Amino acid sequence: MKQYLKVYGVTVICSALFILTAWGLEFLGVFNGIDVLEWQGILFALLGLVVSVIYVLRKVKTWKPRLVILLLNPAIYYIFVLMYIGITFTYGPWTALG
C-alpha cells in the first residue's frame, strides 16, 4: 500500500508540474500564444499524463492498482474540464427548445 501511495504522489506531482508550467508561462507572458483554456493547456496536461502513465507502468506490476492510480490522476479531469469549457464557449449558451 505504501508503494502505491508513493507512486500516486509522484504521478500527481508530475501532472501538477506540467499543468502549473502552462499557467506559469501564461502568467509570466513568456509566450503570448499560450492560453491554458485552449488546446495548449490540454497539451501540457496530456504531456503530464503521458509521463505519469509511463512511470506507473514501470513501477506498478499488476493491472488493478495501475488502473486505480491512473484514474485518480487529476490531469485526466483537468483535460475534461478544459474540453468542456472549450466546447461551451465555442458553441455559446444553451437555448431552450422551441
C-alpha positions as CSV (number, residue, x, y, z in Angstrom):
1,M,0.0,0.0,0.0
2,K,2.8,2.4,0.8
3,Q,4.4,1.8,-2.6
4,Y,1.2,2.6,-4.3
5,L,0.8,5.9,-2.3
6,K,4.3,6.9,-3.3
7,V,3.6,6.1,-7.0
8,Y,0.3,8.0,-6.8
9,G,2.0,11.0,-5.2
10,V,4.7,11.1,-7.8
11,T,2.1,11.0,-10.6
12,V,0.1,13.8,-9.1
13,I,3.2,16.0,-8.6
14,C,4.3,15.3,-12.1
15,S,0.9,16.2,-13.6
16,A,0.7,19.3,-11.4
17,L,4.1,20.5,-12.6
18,F,3.2,20.2,-16.2
19,I,-0.2,22.0,-15.6
20,L,1.4,24.7,-13.5
21,T,4.1,25.2,-16.2
22,A,1.4,26.1,-18.7
23,W,-0.2,28.5,-16.1
24,G,3.2,30.0,-15.3
25,L,4.1,30.6,-18.9
26,E,0.8,32.4,-19.4
27,F,1.1,34.4,-16.2
28,L,4.7,35.5,-17.0
29,G,3.9,36.2,-20.6
30,V,6.8,34.2,-21.9
31,F,4.9,33.0,-24.9
32,N,1.9,35.2,-25.7
33,G,0.4,32.3,-27.7
34,I,-0.1,30.2,-24.6
35,D,-3.6,30.1,-23.4
36,V,-4.3,27.5,-20.7
37,L,-8.0,27.4,-21.5
38,E,-7.3,26.4,-25.1
39,W,-5.5,23.5,-26.7
40,Q,-2.1,24.4,-25.2
41,G,-3.4,23.8,-21.7
42,I,-4.7,20.4,-22.8
43,L,-1.4,19.7,-24.5
44,F,0.6,20.4,-21.3
45,A,-1.9,18.2,-19.2
46,L,-1.5,15.4,-21.8
47,L,2.2,15.6,-21.5
48,G,2.0,15.3,-17.8
49,L,-0.4,12.4,-18.1
50,V,1.8,10.5,-20.6
51,V,4.8,10.9,-18.3
52,S,2.7,9.7,-15.3
53,V,1.4,6.7,-17.3
54,I,5.0,5.7,-18.2
55,Y,6.0,6.0,-14.6
56,V,3.1,4.0,-13.3
57,L,3.6,1.2,-15.9
58,R,7.3,0.9,-14.9
59,K,6.7,0.9,-11.1
60,V,3.4,-1.0,-10.6
61,K,3.3,-4.6,-11.9
62,T,-0.4,-5.5,-11.7
63,W,-3.2,-4.0,-13.7
64,K,-5.8,-3.3,-11.0
65,P,-3.5,-0.9,-9.0
66,R,-2.3,0.6,-12.3
67,L,-5.8,1.4,-13.3
68,V,-6.8,2.9,-10.0
69,I,-3.7,5.1,-9.8
70,L,-4.3,6.3,-13.4
71,L,-8.0,7.0,-12.9
72,L,-7.2,9.1,-9.8
73,N,-4.7,11.3,-11.7
74,P,-6.1,14.8,-11.7
75,A,-4.7,15.6,-15.2
76,I,-7.4,13.4,-16.7
77,Y,-10.2,15.5,-15.1
78,Y,-8.3,18.8,-15.8
79,I,-8.4,17.8,-19.5
80,F,-12.1,17.0,-19.4
81,V,-12.8,20.4,-17.7
82,L,-10.8,22.3,-20.3
83,M,-12.6,20.4,-23.1
84,Y,-16.0,21.2,-21.5
85,I,-15.0,24.9,-21.2
86,G,-13.8,25.0,-24.8
87,I,-17.0,23.4,-26.1
88,T,-19.2,25.6,-24.0
89,F,-17.5,28.8,-25.1
90,T,-17.3,27.7,-28.7
91,Y,-20.9,26.9,-29.2
92,G,-22.3,29.6,-26.9
93,P,-25.0,29.2,-24.3
94,W,-27.7,26.5,-24.5
95,T,-31.0,27.6,-25.7
96,A,-34.4,26.2,-24.7
97,L,-36.2,24.1,-27.3
98,G,-39.0,25.7,-29.2
